[in-house]
Amino acid sequence: MANTSSRTLRLLSLLQTHRFWPGGELAERLGVSVRTLRRDVDRLRELGYPVDAHRGVDGGYQLAAGAALPPLVVDDEEAVALAIGLRTAAQGAIAGIEESSVRALAKVVQVMPPRLRRRVDALRTATVPAVWGNGPTVDAEVLTTLAQACRDEEQLRFSYTAARGEQTDRHVEPHRLVSLGRRWYLVAYDLLRHDWRSFRLDRLSDPHNTGVRFRPRKLPAEDAAAYVRAGMDGTSAASHTVEAIVHAPAEKVRALIGQWATVEEIDEGRCRFLMTTDQLDWPAFALGGVGAEFEVLQPPELVEHIREWGTRFLRATGEATG
């Protein structure tokens, strides 16, 4: 018979794989008596897992939803699926959850055995992801390394290529990762320049831990995102605020592009499309892909951009008239 701790983990894993387990069947799967099963269930409850018991001939157990999320137990296949899914989400597949995906990915990778990491890497290298928009891509392995260093308060070294092409070696105390405008940034204290800096991750390469811990310094900003925004003022590419009226129900437009923009209902047949972007190709593509009439209210640059697209498409069909 397995020891109490391993049996408790096995019980938790079984409860997480089925909505309901008859008591006798569950005890048989664990190789214990019904009385021992009750004690193991009580032990799970003491650890914070809400296990409901149903008494009677058809009685059994099921894991219920609690006030807080307790630790989960996953098998090998589920761990690989989690890592792949989190890598995809971390690289911007769903807007708004990139940073939380990186934190979760760091936790999964930390406890994942090497054999499973190799499977994850094999799947990653054999898969071509679909990238939305024109933002630069960032290797999820880099994101994971940086996230773990931020969490563990451990100094980092890496190579960095500036906007003008010069490459330097950096030694930093990492603070936070920030996702802004389809780009990732690392906010860190630069130990060679004795000042705070933000680094674009698509220009950062070969990050590695030093094993040296540090005591966090006070960031000279409200938070890491505010620090990055302040550094971008006047130095980043032009940012466009897009506003358009789409002649389609808001529910339909949200289903198609709501994760990339704000969609506000005007009436049953119209909605307002709002987006902030540094690239005009993406809003033009998004609006055109809805399959409905629309009018661009701002900026005028997008109107001209769509006009150029339209002329080019007409030339492709031989219908352009000059």
HUSULNOR-V638219 format. One line per field, one symbol per residue. ss: DSSP state (@ for helix, = for strand, . for the rest). psi: psi as a letter, one per 20 degrees, with the letter a starting at -180 (. if undefined). burial: + if it has 9 or more other ideal C-beta (glycine too) atoms within 8 Angstrom, else -. Layout:
ss=???
psi=???
burial=???
This chain:
ss=...@@@@@@@@@@@@@@...==@@@@@@@@...@@@@@@@@@@@@@....====.....====............@@@@@@@@@@@@@@@.......@@@@@@@@@@@@@@..@@@@@@@@@@@@..............@@@@@@@@@@@@@.========.....==============..========....======@@@==========..........@@@@@@@@@.......=======...@@@@@@@@....======..========..@@@@@@@@@@....=====.@@@@@@@@@@@@@@@@@@.....
psi=qqrgghhghggggghihqhppqgggghghikrrhghggghghhghhijpnopporagkraqqprpahqorqqpqagghggggggghgghhjjhopijgghhgghghgghhjpqhhhhhgghghghjpoqppqajqqqpphhgggggghhggilpqqqrqporhjippqpqoropfqppoplkqqqpprpoihilrqqppphijpqlpqqijprqpprpplrgrhghggghhhoiirqpppoppqppmqqhgghghgjhiirpoppgahjqrpppqpqjpigghgggghihkrqqpphqrhhhghghgggggghhhhijjpj.
burial=------+++++++++-----+++-+++--+-+---++--++-+++---+++--+----+++++--+------------++-+++-+++++++-----++-++++++-++--+---++-++--++--------+-+--+-+-+++++++++--++++++++-+-------++++++++++++-+++++++++----++++++++++-+-++--------+----+-++++--+------++++++++-+++-+++-+++-++-+------++++++-+--+++++-++--+-+-+-+-----++-++--+-+--++-------
